[in-house]
Amino acid sequence: MISGVATVEDESLFPLLALLKDSEALKIEPSAAAGFIGPFAISATDYANDHGIAFENATHIVWLTGGALVPDGEMAAFYERGRKKMGR
């Protein structure tokens, strides 16, 4: 079941891309990072309470599309953009 959807600003994707590379050594394309924002978007509002969502009983799945086809130079630029947004 899908309870809801969220849209995200492009600039919010790059820090998540950088965090995933740093923590899991995974290279993803920026749009793949959008799936990580869902729980944050839900928890920042009354949406969970209004729709009876109990986070302790929920499973959040993110389908990642890889960055294997993204040229190395572009991937490095995405990564640096994310690190700058995080102040690193």
C-alpha positions as CSV (number, residue, x, y, z in Angstrom):
1,M,0.0,0.0,0.0
2,I,1.1,3.5,-0.7
3,S,0.1,6.1,1.8
4,G,1.3,9.2,0.2
5,V,3.8,10.9,-2.1
6,A,6.2,13.8,-1.7
7,T,8.1,16.0,-4.1
8,V,11.5,17.3,-3.4
9,E,13.8,20.2,-4.4
10,D,16.7,19.1,-6.6
11,E,19.2,20.7,-4.2
12,S,18.1,18.4,-1.3
13,L,19.3,15.4,-3.3
14,F,23.0,16.1,-3.4
15,P,23.7,16.0,0.4
16,L,21.9,12.6,0.5
17,L,24.0,11.4,-2.5
18,A,27.2,12.4,-0.6
19,L,26.1,10.9,2.7
20,L,25.3,7.5,1.0
21,K,28.7,7.5,-0.8
22,D,30.5,8.3,2.5
23,S,28.5,5.8,4.6
24,E,28.0,2.9,2.2
25,A,30.4,3.6,-0.6
26,L,27.5,3.6,-3.1
27,K,27.4,5.8,-6.1
28,I,23.8,6.7,-7.1
29,E,22.4,9.2,-9.5
30,P,20.9,12.3,-7.8
31,S,17.2,11.4,-8.5
32,A,17.7,8.1,-6.7
33,A,18.2,10.0,-3.4
34,A,14.7,11.3,-3.5
35,G,13.4,8.1,-1.9
36,F,15.3,8.8,1.3
37,I,13.3,12.0,1.9
38,G,9.9,10.3,2.5
39,P,10.2,9.5,6.2
40,F,11.6,13.0,6.9
41,A,8.8,14.6,5.0
42,I,6.2,12.5,6.9
43,S,7.7,13.1,10.3
44,A,7.9,16.9,9.8
45,T,4.1,17.1,9.5
46,D,1.0,15.6,11.1
47,Y,0.6,13.3,8.2
48,A,1.6,10.2,10.1
49,N,-0.9,10.9,12.9
50,D,-3.6,11.9,10.5
51,H,-3.2,8.7,8.6
52,G,-2.5,6.3,11.4
53,I,1.1,5.6,10.4
54,A,3.1,4.1,13.2
55,F,6.8,4.4,12.3
56,E,7.7,1.4,14.5
57,N,5.5,-0.8,12.3
58,A,6.5,0.7,9.0
59,T,9.0,-0.3,6.4
60,H,10.5,2.3,4.1
61,I,11.9,0.9,0.9
62,V,14.1,3.0,-1.4
63,W,14.7,1.6,-4.9
64,L,18.1,3.0,-5.9
65,T,19.0,3.4,-9.5
66,G,22.8,3.3,-9.8
67,G,25.2,5.8,-11.0
68,A,27.2,3.4,-13.1
69,L,26.2,5.3,-16.3
70,V,27.0,8.7,-14.9
71,P,30.4,9.9,-16.1
72,D,33.0,10.0,-13.4
73,G,33.5,13.8,-13.7
74,E,29.8,14.5,-13.3
75,M,29.5,12.1,-10.3
76,A,32.5,13.9,-8.6
77,A,30.7,17.2,-9.2
78,F,27.5,15.8,-7.7
79,Y,29.4,14.5,-4.7
80,E,31.2,17.9,-4.1
81,R,27.9,19.8,-4.5
82,G,26.4,17.6,-1.7
83,R,29.4,18.0,0.6
84,K,29.3,21.8,0.1
85,K,25.5,21.8,1.0
86,M,26.4,20.0,4.2
87,G,29.2,22.5,5.0
88,R,32.0,19.9,4.6
